[in-house]
Amino acid sequence: MLSWGQIGEAAHEGIEIRAHSHQYPQLDQLPERLLREELYTGKAQLEDKLGSAVTELAYPFATPMQGSGRQHAMRVTPMAALSAT
């Protein structure tokens, strides 16, 4: 696990930082409201700590969800469009 300082250094060195979920749930198992909350909270926390926009998603569990689960997550993307509402 990286510290916030290490994440900031990596971003400063040009490594792309992608958002993740906030509490690492299985995203394709969540209702849309909780899915949006998970993705927004993780994105907002990173942006606050880094001081820059985060526009990409790093899928939990290392691979994009398949089938309807992936479509479910894509309803709340692109990441740049996520808001608290």
N, C-alpha and C positions, 0 to 999 in steps of 0.2 A: 504494500500500500504506500502511495506517495503522500508526502506532506503537501500542504498548500504552497509552501515555498518552492518545493521541487516541481510542482505543477506549473507555477509561475515561471520558473527558470526554463522549463521545457518549452513553454509557449514563447518565451522571449527568444529562444534559440531557433524558433521556426517549426517546432513540432506541432502538428495540428491537434488541438484539444477538442474532443467531441463530448457532447452531453450524454448523460446516461439517465437511468431512472433514479429517483431519490432513495428508495428503500430496497431496490433490487427485486421487485416481484416478477412473476411470470406475466409479462405484459398482455399476452393474448388471453389471459384469464380474467382480466379486469373489465368492469363496465366502463363505458366511454368517459364518464365524469372522473373516475379514479385514474384512468389511463392518462387523461389530460393533466390531472394534478401531479402525478408521478413525473411525467416528462417536463412539465413547466417548472416544478420545484427544483429538479436536478439542473436544468438549464439556467434558471435564475441564480442559483447558488454559485455555479461556475462563473457566470458573467459578473456577479458581484465580487467574487474573489480575484478574478483576472482583470476586471476593468475593461473588458472587451466583449464583443458579440460572439456567441457560440451558435453556429448555424447548422451543425451536423449532429447526427445521433449515432452513438456507438451502442449497438443492440446488446441488451443483457444476455447472458448465457452464451456469448461469443458468436452467435449466428443469428441472422435475421429470422424472424418467425416465418413459418410456412403457411400457405393457403389463406384461410379467412383470418387467422391471427395477424398475419402481416398486413392484410388489408385493413384490419381493425386499427392497428398502430398508425398506418399511413393516413387515416382520417384526421389526425391531429398534426400532421406535418405539412409544410416544411417547418423545421424548428424555429426559423426566424419569425414565423407567424404565431407561435404560441404566446398566449397572454394569460393573465390570471383569471380571465372570465371564461 
